[in-house]
Amino acid sequence: MKRKARPTMTSIACAVFVSSTCLRVGVVLGETYYVSIEGNDGSAGTSPKQAWRTISHAANMARAGDLVRIRGGDYGWEKVLIAGSGTPEAPVRFEAYDGDVRLDGLTRELRAELEEKWKAEGQELSKRGVSLDLKGHGVEIAGSHVKLRGFTVSGYGMGILVRGQHNTIELCAAALCSWNAIMLAGSDNEARYCTAYNSGMNNFACGGQDNTVADSWSYCDPRLIGIIPGVDTGTDYLYSASNAKRIRFVRCRGDGRLHAGHGISFTVGGSGPEAAGCEDCLVTDCEMYNCWELFAVRHKGHKIVFQNCYGESRLLDTMEVNDWPKWRQPSANWYSHGFYLYTGAHDILVKNCRVRGTRVGLDADDEGQRWKEWGVTRNITFENCIATDCVFGIQLNAPDSKAINCLSALNRYGARGFEKGTILRNCILYQNGTAFDGDVFKAAISRCNIWANETMLRGKGTIGGDCIFVDPQFAGRIDYDDWRLKETSPCKNMGPYADDPKASIGMR
């Protein structure tokens, strides 16, 4: 259908009053179009009664400033490509109304085909965990200044792919994809108030630069694992950034339900010179639960900050090794980390964060002998952090790494330090099985308070003469994980509340 020419602000009579909140002179006034499962692509599309039938047709017709209103319903199998672009003043908008707009890549025919292959080939389809059959993107935004709102996409290779620049998706959901549920590539793209779950590799994935995921929810539901024959629906990464710059994860929440490998992770894709790792990224006010790595940086990731985050993973209390997925069993003793910085990660700051219930809570680990190709893990700082109910509260095994003003309490081992030059300063170690552990404890321990631990030191080490051994006098209920100090505490210059005794450290 050929579109008629539309008026611009310059073609409207000067007698018409235009308020300061309207579009600037020269900007095209947008049309409003409608899509419905009862519609017809041969219709005008300009009213609910003249609605188009497919979102793809609307995407081909929409221009800068247009609003496409899509009535809620199941649109079945569509591969929607939004190639057109808007402008900052006149974006192209696609919005659901009267319910969510649903796209399902798993047609009845494809389901039958998967069932047949599953029966013929058995477990071979699921060995690597990625289906060869779920292909394509449910929605691909290739243009710029596009806004997508209220879509639910499932059963594709990738649910929603956002490329180009300055695009936004809101209140969208994606699931049961064989690779990524929602991916932000390009630059300056945002996903807000979105949900993603049970996709084979990443629920949320970020590449490119200056992309943001905010106020979103990611999880892996064990009941959905194996629901599609031959397709891995057990998520590996809840949130992932790969070879990206200036990525922001803000107020995001995730729960791996003990089946996801990673919560928020910064890593690489591919190999060679292009595998540069992630740079200059921020994670703030996020919560991750029940993953083998809750927050992680690896593969040369650098200049990354975690602040005011909370992580909890009760793997040690709730699961026996035999209950773990078979492919994880050989690594059972290696996994379960809170904040895990390794394989060449450097210049990382973890501040005002807390972790509970992992094997290692705050972990700076060089592992240089295993991962030489990624360089040395170094310059990791844990500041104003809390680690409780872990096997190892703090582990410093990377050069130039330090824990400052931290609390390690109720762990089997309060702190470990194997690397020379690491620093444990102004920390409180309280009611751990062993305060300091290591065959040769090399970290410099200074100005710390060490109290009520069953054992002081296992291995060789030196505790500074400026350390004290007194009751820290916590003001809150420890069983409620409240570690604030009383006004009379002798540790007012130590621990996570040294700067502000009334502060809230980490999320709950």
SEPATOR-418619 format. One line per field, with one value per residue (C-alpha): residue in three letters; x, y, z. Coordinates in steps of 0.001 Angstrom, whole numbers. Example, Ala and Ser with C-alpha at 12.3 -4.5 7.8 and 13.67 -1.06 7.14 Angstrom:
2
aa = ALA|SER
east = 12300|13670
north = -4500|-1060
up = 7800|7140
//
This chain:
508
aa = MET|LYS|ARG|LYS|ALA|ARG|PRO|THR|MET|THR|SER|ILE|ALA|CYS|ALA|VAL|PHE|VAL|SER|SER|THR|CYS|LEU|ARG|VAL|GLY|VAL|VAL|LEU|GLY|GLU|THR|TYR|TYR|VAL|SER|ILE|GLU|GLY|ASN|ASP|GLY|SER|ALA|GLY|THR|SER|PRO|LYS|GLN|ALA|TRP|ARG|THR|ILE|SER|HIS|ALA|ALA|ASN|MET|ALA|ARG|ALA|GLY|ASP|LEU|VAL|ARG|ILE|ARG|GLY|GLY|ASP|TYR|GLY|TRP|GLU|LYS|VAL|LEU|ILE|ALA|GLY|SER|GLY|THR|PRO|GLU|ALA|PRO|VAL|ARG|PHE|GLU|ALA|TYR|ASP|GLY|ASP|VAL|ARG|LEU|ASP|GLY|LEU|THR|ARG|GLU|LEU|ARG|ALA|GLU|LEU|GLU|GLU|LYS|TRP|LYS|ALA|GLU|GLY|GLN|GLU|LEU|SER|LYS|ARG|GLY|VAL|SER|LEU|ASP|LEU|LYS|GLY|HIS|GLY|VAL|GLU|ILE|ALA|GLY|SER|HIS|VAL|LYS|LEU|ARG|GLY|PHE|THR|VAL|SER|GLY|TYR|GLY|MET|GLY|ILE|LEU|VAL|ARG|GLY|GLN|HIS|ASN|THR|ILE|GLU|LEU|CYS|ALA|ALA|ALA|LEU|CYS|SER|TRP|ASN|ALA|ILE|MET|LEU|ALA|GLY|SER|ASP|ASN|GLU|ALA|ARG|TYR|CYS|THR|ALA|TYR|ASN|SER|GLY|MET|ASN|ASN|PHE|ALA|CYS|GLY|GLY|GLN|ASP|ASN|THR|VAL|ALA|ASP|SER|TRP|SER|TYR|CYS|ASP|PRO|ARG|LEU|ILE|GLY|ILE|ILE|PRO|GLY|VAL|ASP|THR|GLY|THR|ASP|TYR|LEU|TYR|SER|ALA|SER|ASN|ALA|LYS|ARG|ILE|ARG|PHE|VAL|ARG|CYS|ARG|GLY|ASP|GLY|ARG|LEU|HIS|ALA|GLY|HIS|GLY|ILE|SER|PHE|THR|VAL|GLY|GLY|SER|GLY|PRO|GLU|ALA|ALA|GLY|CYS|GLU|ASP|CYS|LEU|VAL|THR|ASP|CYS|GLU|MET|TYR|ASN|CYS|TRP|GLU|LEU|PHE|ALA|VAL|ARG|HIS|LYS|GLY|HIS|LYS|ILE|VAL|PHE|GLN|ASN|CYS|TYR|GLY|GLU|SER|ARG|LEU|LEU|ASP|THR|MET|GLU|VAL|ASN|ASP|TRP|PRO|LYS|TRP|ARG|GLN|PRO|SER|ALA|ASN|TRP|TYR|SER|HIS|GLY|PHE|TYR|LEU|TYR|THR|GLY|ALA|HIS|ASP|ILE|LEU|VAL|LYS|ASN|CYS|ARG|VAL|ARG|GLY|THR|ARG|VAL|GLY|LEU|ASP|ALA|ASP|ASP|GLU|GLY|GLN|ARG|TRP|LYS|GLU|TRP|GLY|VAL|THR|ARG|ASN|ILE|THR|PHE|GLU|ASN|CYS|ILE|ALA|THR|ASP|CYS|VAL|PHE|GLY|ILE|GLN|LEU|ASN|ALA|PRO|ASP|SER|LYS|ALA|ILE|ASN|CYS|LEU|SER|ALA|LEU|ASN|ARG|TYR|GLY|ALA|ARG|GLY|PHE|GLU|LYS|GLY|THR|ILE|LEU|ARG|ASN|CYS|ILE|LEU|TYR|GLN|ASN|GLY|THR|ALA|PHE|ASP|GLY|ASP|VAL|PHE|LYS|ALA|ALA|ILE|SER|ARG|CYS|ASN|ILE|TRP|ALA|ASN|GLU|THR|MET|LEU|ARG|GLY|LYS|GLY|THR|ILE|GLY|GLY|ASP|CYS|ILE|PHE|VAL|ASP|PRO|GLN|PHE|ALA|GLY|ARG|ILE|ASP|TYR|ASP|ASP|TRP|ARG|LEU|LYS|GLU|THR|SER|PRO|CYS|LYS|ASN|MET|GLY|PRO|TYR|ALA|ASP|ASP|PRO|LYS|ALA|SER|ILE|GLY|MET|ARG
east = 0|1376|1473|63|2223|1877|1924|4897|4953|6072|3052|516|-992|831|-2447|-2402|-1048|1801|2900|6537|6072|5248|7727|10156|9547|10322|9529|7031|3807|3398|478|-1175|-1624|-3306|-2593|-4921|-5113|-8510|-6992|-5948|-2715|-4746|-6629|-5718|-4395|-5546|-8195|-8953|-11638|-9168|-6255|-3439|-2920|865|3427|5909|3693|3393|7179|7584|5114|6057|8184|9653|7074|4583|2848|1862|-719|-888|-3822|-2900|-3109|-1161|343|1921|5108|6485|10055|9642|12386|12170|14649|13274|14498|13008|14649|15222|12135|10060|10853|9051|6887|5395|3102|822|-2642|-5445|-2998|472|1501|2793|5091|5773|8555|7506|4861|2868|4866|8212|7153|6256|9598|11499|9583|10481|14174|14215|12886|15296|18462|17735|20016|22432|20414|20890|24558|25763|22545|21806|19123|19938|16299|15294|16542|15945|14835|11360|11900|14994|15407|17995|17061|17555|15260|12747|10644|9113|6660|4606|5908|6281|8530|9401|10750|13248|17010|16997|13908|14520|17669|18277|20862|21390|21454|19212|16564|14441|12410|10098|7806|8866|9444|11417|11954|12674|15105|17987|20559|19673|16315|17079|20250|21404|24060|24973|25195|23080|20242|18129|15991|13798|11213|11801|11721|13754|13983|15034|17020|19917|22836|21856|18630|20005|23107|24961|27559|28530|28832|26801|23947|21805|19619|17596|14797|14626|14100|15915|15569|15789|12766|13801|10299|10867|14153|13556|10112|11143|12638|16317|16514|18484|16187|18480|20029|23810|23949|21169|22896|26011|28243|30804|33605|31574|32246|30306|27571|25240|23175|20940|18451|18352|17367|18118|17542|19199|17115|20327|20399|21998|25773|26176|24280|25856|29041|31527|33379|34515|33091|35345|39134|42090|42653|38925|38380|39245|36979|34730|35763|34428|31182|28916|26642|24613|21773|21422|20498|21519|20486|21332|23947|27388|28874|26662|28796|31889|34516|36918|38895|40666|37616|38767|37619|34406|32545|30002|28244|25402|24751|23611|24232|23068|23405|22503|24126|26069|23015|20412|22081|24088|26628|24577|21623|23541|23188|25635|27738|28410|29333|33069|33283|31222|34022|35159|31888|29734|31232|29754|31977|34454|37251|39594|41342|42951|40368|42011|41230|37933|36141|33490|32057|29188|28211|27358|27285|25958|26051|28557|31713|33839|32268|34716|37217|40178|41867|44689|44740|47644|48896|45570|44688|47971|46524|44284|47041|47297|44343|45375|44360|41066|39550|36788|35686|32943|31729|30193|30672|28776|27835|30450|33207|35751|34612|37464|40085|42977|45035|45775|48587|47820|44458|42969|40010|39436|36779|35132|33374|33882|31660|30137|32248|34257|37336|37319|40043|42669|45715|48235|49688|52379|51376|47724|46261|43630|43090|40486|38460|36447|36725|34033|32885|34561|35819|39323|40096|42924|43603|46379|49341|51419|49313|50998|48452|49407|46943|46746|44349|41838|39633|39680|37100|35383|36904|37514|41046|43209|45581|46169|49449|52249|51454|51969|49225|50073|50723|48052|45278|42903|41043|37850|34080|33030|29630|27164|24006|21668|20342|23034|20480|18783|22104|22237|25864|25730|27918|26937|28033|30337|31996|35806|35669|34187|37060|36791|34406|31850|30152|33305|32384|28688|27404|23777|24391|22760|25518|24364|20813|18566
north = 0|3428|5945|9399|12453|13797|17432|18983|21783|24176|23354|24095|27578|30043|30880|27512|27860|25481|25115|24863|21181|20270|18983|21480|23198|20862|17611|15311|14744|11001|8799|6254|2779|-345|-4063|-6864|-10625|-9977|-7396|-7472|-6172|-4834|-2448|1176|416|3794|2627|-473|-1459|-1017|-2723|-4567|-8244|-8610|-6705|-7209|-5220|-2429|-2405|-1931|965|2903|6026|8593|9859|7050|5110|1520|234|-3555|-5205|-7936|-11504|-14446|-13503|-16924|-17183|-13913|-12744|-9003|-6789|-3102|-1526|2019|4758|7615|10715|11881|14097|11624|7970|5081|3434|-57|-478|-3255|-2356|-4412|-7147|-8432|-9035|-12615|-14087|-17836|-19305|-22837|-23524|-26724|-28056|-27259|-28887|-32062|-31957|-31601|-34490|-36697|-35793|-36275|-39796|-40630|-39203|-39394|-37479|-36451|-33300|-32057|-32838|-29329|-27801|-25670|-26605|-26667|-25972|-22801|-20081|-16450|-13530|-12919|-9149|-7501|-3732|-2707|976|3758|5684|2845|2110|-1320|-1904|-4851|-7760|-11391|-13530|-17222|-20165|-18491|-18669|-15170|-13541|-9786|-8409|-4655|-3207|260|3123|4841|2107|1217|-1829|-1694|-4156|-6940|-10623|-13307|-16971|-20496|-19353|-21580|-18792|-15329|-14157|-10402|-8959|-5353|-4702|-1492|1508|3487|957|210|-2594|-1519|-3379|-6534|-10232|-13073|-16720|-20229|-19487|-21740|-19316|-15823|-14411|-10879|-10305|-7057|-6242|-2984|60|2358|-146|-410|-3090|-1657|-2687|-6135|-9716|-12864|-16447|-20136|-22256|-25932|-27038|-25675|-27495|-30115|-28788|-28494|-31725|-31320|-27675|-26566|-24398|-24331|-20845|-20406|-16620|-14561|-11336|-11262|-8676|-9736|-7631|-4552|-1052|1081|-1459|-662|-3133|-1100|-2418|-5833|-9030|-12635|-16106|-19138|-21488|-23559|-24374|-21265|-20992|-17217|-14247|-11045|-11834|-9889|-12109|-12447|-13848|-15492|-15416|-13508|-9724|-8985|-10802|-7744|-8412|-5767|-2269|594|-1057|-584|-2870|-1004|-1915|-5453|-8733|-12216|-15532|-19216|-19305|-20879|-17420|-14571|-11625|-12274|-10632|-12707|-12773|-9412|-7448|-4196|-891|-2467|-1372|-3284|-1136|-1669|-5231|-8348|-11997|-15198|-18813|-21575|-24341|-25778|-26082|-27283|-29578|-32743|-33219|-36090|-33729|-31307|-31473|-34111|-31690|-29619|-32474|-32583|-28888|-29135|-27958|-25213|-23408|-21294|-17820|-14507|-11879|-13749|-11846|-14113|-15048|-11710|-9407|-6236|-2844|-3992|-2308|-4075|-1527|-1532|-5072|-8179|-11892|-14855|-18616|-19276|-21363|-18212|-14849|-12163|-13807|-12234|-15253|-15100|-18811|-17779|-21281|-22355|-19332|-17821|-16630|-14119|-12397|-11756|-11009|-7941|-4791|-6062|-4021|-5067|-2033|-1779|-5309|-8108|-11874|-14296|-17987|-18992|-21577|-18820|-15274|-13385|-14817|-12635|-14557|-11866|-9275|-5798|-6896|-5784|-5943|-2663|-1977|-5351|-7782|-11541|-13352|-16777|-18390|-21579|-19508|-15735|-14880|-16506|-14841|-16607|-13774|-11411|-7766|-8380|-6354|-6970|-3655|-2184|-5390|-7241|-11045|-12350|-15837|-17698|-21250|-20047|-16354|-16717|-19757|-20660|-22930|-19779|-16747|-13852|-11050|-8108|-7911|-4479|-2465|-5332|-6532|-10313|-11641|-14895|-17070|-20684|-20613|-17563|-18631|-21775|-21626|-19103|-15437|-12219|-10311|-6644|-5212|-2591|-5227|-5499|-8406|-7069|-7481|-5320|-4603|-4997|-2954|-4989|-8557|-10773|-13459|-10822|-10054|-6615|-5753|-2108|-1071|498|4033|2576|102|27|-680|2611|3028|-585|-2709|-1762|898|2809|5786|5814|3576|4105|3325|471|-1755|-3822|-4759|-7150
up = 0|-969|1827|1223|1930|5430|6561|8304|10808|8074|5945|8687|8665|10907|12601|14362|17905|18701|22336|23359|24140|20533|17987|16543|13221|10332|12188|10480|12378|12932|12024|14304|12843|14220|14049|15162|14741|13093|10733|7082|5582|2666|4926|5576|9074|10349|12865|14964|12427|9544|11332|9601|10359|10707|12715|9883|7523|10088|10509|6738|6695|9834|9565|11935|14397|13774|16524|15773|18261|18301|19980|22434|21217|19813|16454|16023|13974|12665|12149|12591|11154|12068|9674|9601|11904|13827|15230|18814|18575|16566|17352|15711|18390|18523|21540|22686|23963|25417|26509|25569|21983|21688|19048|19095|16980|17828|15244|15385|12411|14032|17289|15371|13545|16806|18323|15357|15503|19247|18907|16084|17639|21347|23676|20904|20253|23789|24356|23605|24755|21677|19175|15492|14698|16519|14216|13462|15576|16852|16694|15245|15548|12979|12777|15297|17646|17820|20921|21529|24373|25606|23459|24593|22369|22735|20787|18420|18079|19554|20986|20695|19040|19336|16980|15577|18061|20589|20697|23748|24681|27711|29455|27098|27859|26035|26843|25608|22925|21907|22197|23599|24867|24710|23203|23057|20420|18620|20931|23385|23484|26563|27965|30886|32950|30909|31828|30328|31329|30295|27170|26246|26535|27767|29073|28665|26525|25827|23204|21592|23836|26058|26402|29550|31128|34001|36372|34801|35973|34793|35988|35144|36070|36508|35514|32002|31407|28707|27831|24151|22749|21933|23005|26061|28150|31173|31171|31330|31912|33476|32375|30203|28544|25968|24407|25323|26621|29070|29772|32678|34693|37006|39592|37933|39724|38881|40296|38748|40923|41324|37599|36029|35805|35991|37359|35965|34062|31949|29494|25858|22664|20103|20265|18918|18963|18798|22098|24141|27107|28666|29699|31824|32958|35987|38000|40592|42961|41592|43335|42191|43713|43364|40609|40554|39920|41077|39886|37755|35573|33517|30254|30540|31724|33356|34836|36089|39233|41321|43903|46353|45150|46999|46168|47827|46780|49188|47169|50062|52292|49822|47314|47387|44598|43187|42795|40599|36791|35508|33497|36642|38975|38112|39017|42178|44457|42087|41511|43835|44048|45112|43481|41296|39523|37558|34257|33533|35130|36435|37910|39433|42352|44443|46875|49374|48401|50359|49654|51558|51298|48498|48552|48179|48943|47745|45409|43588|42033|39499|38582|36367|35755|34276|32137|30946|27631|29415|31386|35117|37368|39392|41208|42622|45475|47867|49857|52497|51725|53815|53338|55575|55711|53125|53187|52457|53160|51442|49093|47904|45374|42792|42837|44150|45499|48775|51113|52930|55565|54995|57342|57132|59623|60271|57550|57790|56969|57341|54821|52632|51080|48881|46835|48099|48104|48896|51749|54410|56198|58548|58370|61030|61191|63499|64567|61725|62126|61272|60937|58392|56239|53837|53524|53462|54361|52558|52768|54951|57848|59471|61619|61756|64601|65104|67532|68559|65824|66788|65351|64680|61890|59865|57978|58093|58297|60177|61928|62290|65735|65112|65050|68014|69613|71190|70917|67932|69573|66739|67190|65005|65039|63548|62732|60560|58843|60451|61149|62132|65053|68350|69135|71771|69392|69446|65676|64486|62042|60813|58842|56203|58364|59223|57046|57960|60796|59680|56014|54149|52805|49858|48988|50853
//
